[in-house]
Amino acid sequence: MISHRLLTHDTIIELLPNINTEQNLLFYSYLTQRMDKAQYVGQFMNSQLTAVLAYYSELSFPAFSFFRVEGRDIFLPELVAFTRETIQLDESAVCGTILCQRDLELFQSFGLIKGIPQRFLTMKHQDESKLLEAHIAKKINENEYSKVIDFLHSGEMRFFTRSELENYPFLGIKEGEDFIAVGGYHFYDSQLVELGNIVTRLDYRGRGLAKRLTSELTHLGKKRSPDVYLGVLANNVPAVRLYEGLGYQTTMELYIVNFTLSTTKI
C-alpha cells in the first residue's frame, strides 16, 4: 500500500546516517543547512520509506531535491501529485532541481522535464599544493551587503540566497569602491563546505581574479571542513580547467533541470 506524508524532524534526523554525502550533496544540504526552511514529502510502501521530494522556497524559483531509497520501488506520479497539493504549488509552475542520470530518466519517462537538461559537475578539492597563496580579497561586511547582492544578481547567480551572505563568509575584490569579483559559499559547516556565487565582472575577466579568489575561499573552507566542494556547468570549460588547476577533481556528473509538478500526461 502506497502512502505519503510530510516527514517529521525525527525522521529527517534518522535519514542522515544513510545518506552518501558525495552522491547526494544537494539532498544532504536540505537535511542539514536547509532543514529549518524546507519541507519533506515522503513516499512509503507498506510503511517503508521509498523516496523523498524536498521543497525549498528561499530561491527565486521553486527548488527541490529528490532522493530515492536504494532497492525500493518508486511511484513518482503519486509523489508528485501529493507534493503539489501539500505545498499548494500551481501545476504550471516551473521548478528546479539537480538529478543524476537515472533520476533524470525517471522524470523524463513521465514527461515532467521542461527544456534541455544542463550537465553539471560536482568537484571536490583533493590537492592543497595546487592552491595559490593569494591575499587580495577582503571579507565582506554588513554595510556592503546591498552592493554585493546587486553584483551577484547582475552576474546571474541563480542559486544565491541572501541568507548565505548573512550566515557564511563572503570575500570580495575591489577596484576603488566597486566590486570586481565576489565569492562565497552555498554551504558552510563542519561536515562539508560548498563554494558558490563566484563571479568576476565582465571587463575584468581573464586576469586571474577567479583563480585567486577560489584559492582563498578553498583555504578558508578547509579550516571549517576537510571536505570542500564546488559545482560548475560542464560546458564552462575555462572554469572546469581553472578548478582542476587548483586541485579539484570531478566526483559526480549530474544535470540541472527545470520540471513541473503537472500530472496531466500521467
NORDARA-V567645 format. One record per backbone hydrogen bond with DSSP energy under -1.0 kcal/mol. NH is the residue of the N-H (numbers start at 1). CO is the residue of the C=O. Records with the same first field share a line. If there is no record, write none. Layout:
NH->CO  CO
This chain:
3->44
5->42
7->40
12->8
13->9
14->10
15->11
16->12
18->15
19->16
21->19
24->20
28->24
29->25
30->26
31->27
32->28
34->29
35->32
37->34
39->55
41->53
42->5
43->51
44->3
45->48
46->1
48->45
50->43
51->43
52->67
53->41
54->65
55->39
56->63
63->56
64->96
65->54
67->52
69->50
72->69
79->75
80->76
81->77
82->78
83->79
84->80
85->81
86->82
87->83
89->84
93->90
95->259
96->62
97->257
99->255
104->100
105->101
106->102
107->103
108->104
109->105
111->108
112->107
114->258
118->256
120->254
121->232
122->252
123->230
124->249
125->228
126->247
130->127
131->128
134->132
138->172
140->170
144->141
145->142
148->144
149->145
150->146
151->147
152->148
153->149
154->150
155->151
156->153
157->152
158->156
160->157
164->161
165->161
166->162
167->163
168->164
171->183
172->138
173->181
175->178
178->175
180->173
181->173
182->199
183->171
184->196
186->194
187->194
189->192
193->227
194->187
195->229
196->184
199->182
201->180
204->201
205->202
212->208
213->209
214->210
215->211
216->212
217->213
218->214
219->215
220->216
221->217
222->218
224->221
225->221
229->193
230->123
232->121
234->119
236->233
237->235
240->236
241->237
242->238
243->239
244->240
245->241
247->244
248->243
249->124
251->122
252->122
254->120
255->99
256->118
257->97
259->95
260->112
